[in-house]
Amino acid sequence: AIASLNETLDISRADLDTLLRQVEMQALLRQRGELTCADIMSRDVVTVGADATADEARAQLLDHDIRTLPVIDGEGRLLGTVGLRELAAMAPSAPLPVSEAATARPSDPAIGLIPNLTAGTIHAVVVTDETHRVVGIISQTDLLATLAKSLSQTGPTGLMSGHGQGI
């Protein structure tokens, strides 16, 4: 676009890429920002207590076919998460290797989770209330399915398709 204007820009490619991603995110928030985390989160969250062993956490992950397991304290507050990758080389009775959790609030725009869930390192975002208790979880699959459904109901301009609305 800049070349077509016969102009130059004094900005690095990395900074330009970051800027364009921010512009895209703002456009998505304007088009789909009404969808909140509470609208798409799974409420039946499988969790594990902080005192669980690596073997117990591994069993929970495999039994429920999930990739991320929130670790909670005795009051149900989020301490972090654990996944199969972290548990792979652990002894069965070893304590849990708890990682920092990606979190959101129920009222946060769901579309705002895209950067976290597409970076390649996070498989789920834990939704917590104001007291940091786990109230839901949103996986990459949850967000993708919701966006696909939303896009199938609207055209590329965000107008509802099939309702006589035209350009």
Backbone as CSV, one residue per row, in Angstrom:
resi,resn,N_x,N_y,N_z,CA_x,CA_y,CA_z,C_x,C_y,C_z
1,ALA,0.830,-1.193,0.000,0.000,0.000,0.000,0.866,1.244,0.000
2,ILE,1.935,1.211,0.784,2.825,2.369,0.855,3.556,2.547,-0.473
3,ALA,4.001,1.432,-1.075,4.696,1.502,-2.360,3.792,2.083,-3.445
4,SER,2.508,1.757,-3.405,1.584,2.280,-4.418,1.417,3.790,-4.306
5,LEU,1.707,4.337,-3.162,1.640,5.789,-2.956,2.982,6.460,-3.245
6,ASN,3.983,5.607,-3.616,5.327,6.094,-3.892,5.895,6.833,-2.680
7,GLU,5.705,6.218,-1.515,6.159,6.799,-0.260,7.051,5.798,0.470
8,THR,7.763,6.275,1.456,8.536,5.404,2.340,8.068,5.650,3.770
9,LEU,8.406,4.706,4.625,7.990,4.805,6.015,9.182,4.462,6.888
10,ASP,9.469,5.295,7.852,10.603,5.071,8.743,10.141,4.257,9.945
11,ILE,9.908,2.957,9.708,9.442,2.052,10.756,9.939,0.651,10.396
12,SER,10.313,-0.115,11.386,10.810,-1.464,11.111,9.662,-2.372,10.688
13,ARG,10.026,-3.445,10.003,9.007,-4.422,9.589,8.279,-4.997,10.799
14,ALA,9.019,-5.270,11.865,8.411,-5.838,13.079,7.413,-4.860,13.692
15,ASP,7.786,-3.574,13.757,6.868,-2.575,14.303,5.642,-2.408,13.416
16,LEU,5.850,-2.449,12.109,4.728,-2.341,11.174,3.797,-3.541,11.318
17,ASP,4.370,-4.729,11.470,3.567,-5.932,11.667,2.749,-5.818,12.950
18,THR,3.368,-5.347,14.027,2.661,-5.158,15.299,1.526,-4.156,15.141
19,LEU,1.805,-3.063,14.458,0.784,-2.038,14.223,-0.393,-2.600,13.427
20,LEU,-0.104,-3.348,12.367,-1.184,-3.919,11.547,-2.009,-4.927,12.341
21,ARG,-1.359,-5.721,13.173,-2.104,-6.676,14.014,-3.019,-5.949,14.994
22,GLN,-2.553,-4.834,15.532,-3.385,-4.039,16.446,-4.584,-3.441,15.711
23,VAL,-4.367,-2.967,14.501,-5.464,-2.419,13.689,-6.489,-3.517,13.395
24,GLU,-6.013,-4.700,13.016,-6.920,-5.822,12.756,-7.719,-6.177,14.002
25,MET,-7.053,-6.192,15.168,-7.734,-6.534,16.419,-8.805,-5.496,16.746
26,GLN,-8.502,-4.228,16.561,-9.485,-3.177,16.824,-10.687,-3.311,15.885
27,ALA,-10.441,-3.657,14.638,-11.544,-3.854,13.685,-12.407,-5.036,14.112
28,LEU,-11.785,-6.123,14.542,-12.545,-7.279,15.019,-13.359,-6.932,16.259
29,LEU,-12.766,-6.162,17.162,-13.504,-5.759,18.360,-14.725,-4.920,18.002
30,ARG,-14.582,-4.052,17.002,-15.745,-3.252,16.573,-16.819,-4.127,15.945
31,GLN,-16.407,-5.131,15.170,-17.376,-5.985,14.481,-17.975,-7.053,15.387
32,ARG,-17.182,-7.625,16.272,-17.624,-8.782,17.054,-17.426,-8.595,18.556
33,GLY,-17.220,-7.368,19.007,-16.905,-7.091,20.399,-18.033,-7.334,21.377
34,GLU,-19.251,-7.507,20.874,-20.378,-7.714,21.777,-20.387,-9.120,22.388
35,LEU,-19.626,-10.027,21.818,-19.542,-11.393,22.298,-18.565,-11.440,23.473
36,THR,-19.040,-11.837,24.651,-18.183,-11.842,25.837,-17.657,-13.239,26.146
37,CYS,-16.685,-13.297,27.012,-16.148,-14.589,27.450,-17.237,-15.437,28.098
38,ALA,-18.131,-14.802,28.851,-19.230,-15.544,29.494,-20.126,-16.214,28.462
39,ASP,-20.228,-15.623,27.269,-21.076,-16.187,26.223,-20.534,-17.503,25.675
40,ILE,-19.221,-17.677,25.684,-18.658,-18.855,25.018,-17.889,-19.799,25.942
41,MET,-17.678,-19.412,27.186,-16.871,-20.255,28.071,-17.585,-21.547,28.447
42,SER,-16.790,-22.577,28.661,-17.304,-23.827,29.220,-17.369,-23.629,30.719
43,ARG,-18.517,-23.943,31.299,-18.702,-23.714,32.727,-18.366,-24.943,33.576
44,ASP,-18.358,-26.090,32.966,-18.051,-27.324,33.704,-16.540,-27.579,33.626
45,VAL,-15.791,-26.794,34.361,-14.331,-26.816,34.297,-13.769,-27.948,35.147
46,VAL,-12.916,-28.748,34.529,-12.198,-29.791,35.248,-10.969,-29.121,35.851
47,THR,-10.813,-29.252,37.166,-9.680,-28.640,37.860,-8.958,-29.692,38.682
48,VAL,-7.819,-29.310,39.213,-7.064,-30.180,40.103,-6.556,-29.321,41.256
49,GLY,-6.518,-29.915,42.432,-6.018,-29.194,43.601,-4.508,-29.081,43.583
50,ALA,-3.991,-28.083,44.261,-2.550,-27.837,44.289,-1.777,-28.993,44.915
51,ASP,-2.448,-29.783,45.748,-1.778,-30.903,46.416,-1.797,-32.196,45.595
52,ALA,-2.349,-32.152,44.393,-2.412,-33.343,43.535,-1.012,-33.713,43.051
53,THR,-0.847,-34.968,42.714,0.429,-35.431,42.156,0.396,-35.306,40.635
54,ALA,1.564,-35.435,40.052,1.674,-35.383,38.590,0.826,-36.488,37.962
55,ASP,0.816,-37.659,38.567,0.043,-38.784,38.035,-1.462,-38.492,38.078
56,GLU,-1.940,-37.875,39.158,-3.365,-37.537,39.275,-3.759,-36.492,38.227
57,ALA,-2.916,-35.499,38.028,-3.207,-34.466,37.026,-3.184,-35.063,35.626
58,ARG,-2.209,-35.910,35.351,-2.105,-36.572,34.040,-3.368,-37.394,33.768
59,ALA,-3.852,-38.105,34.765,-5.068,-38.910,34.614,-6.272,-38.018,34.292
60,GLN,-6.391,-36.883,34.976,-7.502,-35.952,34.713,-7.454,-35.456,33.262
61,LEU,-6.282,-35.050,32.807,-6.129,-34.546,31.441,-6.508,-35.606,30.415
62,LEU,-6.024,-36.819,30.623,-6.305,-37.897,29.670,-7.756,-38.362,29.740
63,ASP,-8.296,-38.488,30.936,-9.686,-38.936,31.098,-10.683,-37.982,30.451
64,HIS,-10.376,-36.689,30.504,-11.301,-35.674,29.978,-10.887,-35.156,28.601
65,ASP,-9.792,-35.700,28.053,-9.287,-35.323,26.731,-9.125,-33.811,26.605
66,ILE,-8.414,-33.227,27.571,-8.155,-31.792,27.570,-6.643,-31.558,27.630
67,ARG,-6.228,-30.346,27.274,-4.798,-30.034,27.217,-4.338,-29.152,28.372
68,THR,-5.267,-28.457,29.011,-4.921,-27.527,30.079,-5.793,-27.796,31.291
69,LEU,-5.171,-27.875,32.434,-5.882,-28.166,33.677,-5.608,-27.043,34.679
70,PRO,-6.644,-26.267,35.041,-6.441,-25.241,36.058,-6.121,-25.876,37.412
71,VAL,-5.169,-25.293,38.097,-4.769,-25.742,39.429,-5.343,-24.729,40.411
72,ILE,-6.098,-25.247,41.398,-6.776,-24.358,42.353,-6.331,-24.647,43.784
73,ASP,-6.526,-23.641,44.640,-6.250,-23.829,46.066,-7.511,-24.370,46.747
74,GLY,-7.479,-24.513,48.037,-8.598,-25.057,48.798,-9.856,-24.216,48.736
75,GLU,-9.738,-22.946,48.376,-10.885,-22.041,48.267,-11.409,-21.937,46.837
76,GLY,-10.819,-22.700,45.918,-11.248,-22.659,44.521,-10.634,-21.525,43.721
77,ARG,-9.618,-20.861,44.285,-8.946,-19.767,43.567,-7.842,-20.330,42.670
78,LEU,-7.704,-19.713,41.528,-6.734,-20.156,40.535,-5.303,-19.887,40.984
79,LEU,-4.483,-20.919,40.910,-3.052,-20.782,41.205,-2.228,-20.787,39.925
80,GLY,-2.752,-21.430,38.885,-2.041,-21.557,37.621,-2.624,-22.710,36.833
81,THR,-1.864,-23.202,35.868,-2.314,-24.331,35.061,-1.194,-25.352,34.924
82,VAL,-1.574,-26.531,34.481,-0.618,-27.586,34.174,-1.136,-28.303,32.926
83,GLY,-0.198,-28.766,32.103,-0.557,-29.478,30.886,0.253,-30.747,30.735
84,LEU,-0.117,-31.558,29.765,0.569,-32.830,29.550,2.049,-32.643,29.242
85,ARG,2.384,-31.601,28.508,3.788,-31.363,28.150,4.645,-31.210,29.408
86,GLU,4.137,-30.459,30.388,4.887,-30.266,31.631,4.965,-31.543,32.457
87,LEU,3.957,-32.396,32.324,3.889,-33.609,33.133,4.599,-34.801,32.496
88,ALA,4.975,-34.695,31.239,5.504,-35.834,30.484,6.682,-36.526,31.173
89,ALA,7.626,-35.782,31.658,8.829,-36.375,32.237,8.809,-36.430,33.758
90,MET,7.673,-36.156,34.344,7.585,-36.103,35.807,7.361,-37.498,36.396
91,ALA,7.925,-37.718,37.567,7.662,-38.954,38.306,6.201,-38.936,38.754
92,PRO,5.552,-40.109,38.845,4.128,-40.160,39.193,3.745,-39.418,40.470
93,SER,4.593,-39.453,41.480,4.238,-38.824,42.754,4.841,-37.424,42.912
94,ALA,5.422,-36.898,41.849,6.040,-35.566,41.914,4.979,-34.489,42.089
95,PRO,5.348,-33.378,42.734,4.398,-32.259,42.856,4.164,-31.631,41.480
96,LEU,3.062,-30.930,41.358,2.695,-30.333,40.070,3.607,-29.174,39.680
97,PRO,4.021,-29.143,38.415,4.774,-27.996,37.900,3.781,-26.944,37.409
98,VAL,3.337,-26.075,38.280,2.278,-25.111,37.965,2.853,-23.939,37.177
99,SER,2.220,-23.636,36.027,2.609,-22.498,35.189,1.621,-21.365,35.379
100,GLU,2.053,-20.156,35.083,1.157,-19.009,35.150,0.024,-19.199,34.140
101,ALA,-1.177,-18.876,34.546,-2.357,-19.061,33.687,-2.688,-17.785,32.925
102,ALA,-3.142,-17.970,31.687,-3.737,-16.864,30.937,-5.165,-16.749,31.449
103,THR,-5.585,-15.552,31.829,-6.912,-15.384,32.420,-7.702,-14.284,31.726
104,ALA,-8.995,-14.334,31.940,-9.922,-13.304,31.458,-11.068,-13.232,32.446
105,ARG,-11.841,-12.179,32.348,-13.052,-12.002,33.155,-14.255,-12.375,32.288
106,PRO,-15.361,-12.778,32.887,-16.554,-13.134,32.098,-17.030,-12.009,31.176
107,SER,-16.858,-10.764,31.583,-17.349,-9.637,30.781,-16.378,-9.176,29.698
108,ASP,-15.178,-9.743,29.653,-14.205,-9.356,28.633,-14.689,-9.763,27.244
109,PRO,-14.362,-8.977,26.211,-14.716,-9.371,24.839,-13.978,-10.652,24.460
110,ALA,-14.696,-11.647,23.987,-14.093,-12.931,23.620,-13.081,-12.771,22.493
111,ILE,-13.343,-11.859,21.591,-12.454,-11.649,20.453,-11.066,-11.212,20.923
112,GLY,-10.989,-10.616,22.100,-9.715,-10.183,22.657,-8.800,-11.335,23.043
113,LEU,-9.310,-12.566,23.045,-8.500,-13.732,23.383,-7.679,-14.233,22.203
114,ILE,-7.977,-13.743,21.017,-7.298,-14.236,19.811,-5.777,-14.170,19.929
115,PRO,-5.177,-13.047,20.344,-3.708,-13.029,20.416,-3.137,-14.120,21.327
116,ASN,-3.732,-14.316,22.497,-3.244,-15.354,23.414,-3.413,-16.754,22.844
117,LEU,-4.563,-17.022,22.253,-4.856,-18.378,21.805,-4.284,-18.719,20.437
118,THR,-3.689,-17.752,19.758,-3.078,-18.041,18.458,-1.567,-17.900,18.481
119,ALA,-1.000,-17.586,19.628,0.456,-17.400,19.737,1.216,-18.727,19.695
120,GLY,0.506,-19.842,19.900,1.156,-21.146,19.833,1.647,-21.697,21.154
121,THR,1.467,-20.969,22.234,1.950,-21.448,23.530,0.837,-21.705,24.529
122,ILE,-0.324,-21.099,24.317,-1.442,-21.230,25.248,-2.587,-21.954,24.554
123,HIS,-3.131,-22.961,25.220,-4.221,-23.743,24.638,-5.591,-23.368,25.196
124,ALA,-5.584,-22.652,26.321,-6.856,-22.262,26.928,-6.645,-21.046,27.825
125,VAL,-7.719,-20.273,27.972,-7.733,-19.127,28.867,-8.726,-19.448,29.979
126,VAL,-8.289,-19.287,31.215,-9.142,-19.571,32.366,-9.926,-18.301,32.697
127,VAL,-11.233,-18.433,32.819,-12.091,-17.295,33.149,-12.317,-17.308,34.657
128,THR,-11.981,-16.177,35.288,-12.097,-16.074,36.740,-12.991,-14.898,37.127
129,ASP,-13.568,-15.002,38.315,-14.374,-13.882,38.822,-13.463,-12.897,39.551
130,GLU,-14.062,-11.906,40.185,-13.271,-10.862,40.848,-12.477,-11.374,42.051
131,THR,-12.833,-12.537,42.595,-12.082,-13.119,43.711,-11.072,-14.159,43.231
132,HIS,-10.868,-14.245,41.935,-9.923,-15.145,41.270,-10.351,-16.621,41.329
133,ARG,-11.655,-16.839,41.528,-12.182,-18.207,41.477,-12.487,-18.570,40.026
134,VAL,-12.257,-19.819,39.689,-12.481,-20.305,38.329,-13.974,-20.421,38.062
135,VAL,-14.449,-19.743,37.014,-15.865,-19.816,36.643,-16.061,-20.396,35.244
136,GLY,-14.965,-20.518,34.481,-15.070,-21.062,33.140,-13.708,-21.210,32.504
137,ILE,-13.721,-21.768,31.303,-12.486,-21.916,30.533,-12.852,-21.822,29.052
138,ILE,-11.962,-21.226,28.283,-12.163,-21.093,26.840,-10.938,-21.669,26.147
139,SER,-11.163,-22.721,25.366,-10.066,-23.351,24.640,-9.950,-22.728,23.248
140,GLN,-8.869,-23.058,22.573,-8.698,-22.616,21.190,-9.885,-23.089,20.351
141,THR,-10.311,-24.316,20.562,-11.429,-24.880,19.799,-12.721,-24.135,20.086
142,ASP,-12.963,-23.774,21.348,-14.172,-23.015,21.703,-14.224,-21.692,20.937
143,LEU,-13.108,-20.975,20.936,-13.071,-19.670,20.279,-13.209,-19.816,18.773
144,LEU,-12.511,-20.774,18.195,-12.591,-20.987,16.751,-14.004,-21.365,16.323
145,ALA,-14.646,-22.254,17.056,-16.011,-22.662,16.724,-16.976,-21.490,16.819
146,THR,-16.808,-20.666,17.837,-17.675,-19.502,18.008,-17.478,-18.501,16.881
147,LEU,-16.221,-18.247,16.523,-15.951,-17.311,15.424,-16.472,-17.849,14.104
148,ALA,-16.311,-19.140,13.869,-16.816,-19.734,12.630,-18.330,-19.614,12.561
149,LYS,-19.006,-19.872,13.658,-20.466,-19.746,13.696,-20.883,-18.296,13.460
150,SER,-20.174,-17.372,14.100,-20.474,-15.951,13.954,-20.282,-15.499,12.509
151,LEU,-19.198,-15.950,11.894,-18.926,-15.565,10.510,-19.918,-16.187,9.536
152,SER,-20.404,-17.380,9.858,-21.373,-18.020,8.957,-22.734,-17.327,9.028
153,GLN,-22.994,-16.624,10.135,-24.264,-15.922,10.287,-24.208,-14.502,9.755
154,THR,-23.005,-14.012,9.529,-22.844,-12.654,9.024,-21.969,-12.674,7.793
155,GLY,-22.101,-11.661,6.989,-21.244,-11.528,5.822,-19.921,-10.921,6.229
156,PRO,-19.014,-10.725,5.267,-17.708,-10.165,5.574,-17.764,-8.751,6.126
157,THR,-18.852,-8.039,5.906,-18.970,-6.681,6.426,-19.595,-6.661,7.806
158,GLY,-19.985,-7.840,8.319,-20.589,-7.907,9.640,-22.102,-7.804,9.595
159,LEU,-22.686,-7.653,8.400,-24.142,-7.584,8.287,-24.707,-8.991,8.297
160,MET,-25.859,-9.149,8.899,-26.490,-10.463,8.942,-26.853,-10.878,7.532
161,SER,-26.482,-12.082,7.143,-26.797,-12.555,5.809,-28.179,-13.173,5.798
162,GLY,-28.835,-13.072,4.669,-30.128,-13.705,4.502,-31.278,-12.929,5.100
163,HIS,-31.073,-11.688,5.506,-32.134,-10.903,6.108,-32.474,-9.670,5.284
164,GLY,-32.121,-9.698,3.996,-32.495,-8.589,3.131,-31.653,-7.349,3.313
165,GLN,-30.609,-7.419,4.107,-29.752,-6.269,4.270,-28.711,-6.298,3.153
166,GLY,-28.619,-5.244,2.423,-27.653,-5.177,1.346,-26.778,-3.974,1.503
167,ILE,-25.840,-3.881,0.582,-24.932,-2.753,0.616,-25.500,-1.633,-0.230
